[in-house]
């Protein structure tokens, strides 16, 4: 059974750097084709894809946020970490991590999400 | 503004069928067979309902089906049930992103 869980601060100040950790179980990020992605959702708004890391350490970023994002993995700890610099109130959202199915782009299992508020 | 266009809302009565459209371009929906659909109930994480245009994950009801024509993908729900009331999002591979979501559609079961 695949599970993912996001953790990190619930409140950050403008200009600060946000660091979120996705801890997963039930799969290995060393398996060919597998990936873990980050997706966010501002309150009452649509989903927005942020970043994804593949089993082979290949990384993809949203073009509009690429300069602010870094995604890394620790295979031994079954964790994926997302950092976002220069946080702004418009970055207030629920942040989800999700498992990408090998062979397709779909995210089949999602974490419960973690709400991050950006405010001074 | 989302790259994929969905209607803001659709509605239907129990037992009826509804279709939600997802319109993109030849650089995303029209160019690849990598369209997914997600269901999201209030306060919950999204759930994968359809992947690769028309495939259902194990455990998803066969009342849900997907299709694509040109630059528009569609999600059809037949035999509408009260539990289907939720927000629905499409997603596609895109040559530039490579993931993009639609703006979401609120389904109301009357």
Interface residues (C-beta under 8 A of the other chain):
Chain A: X37 X39 X46 X47 X48 X49 X52 X60 X62 X63 X96 X101 X104 X105 X106 X107 X108 X109 X110 X111 X112 X113
Chain B: X2 X34 X36 X38 X45 X46 X47 X48 X51 X52 X57 X89 X91 X92 X93 X96 X97 X98 X99 X100 X101 X102 X103 X104
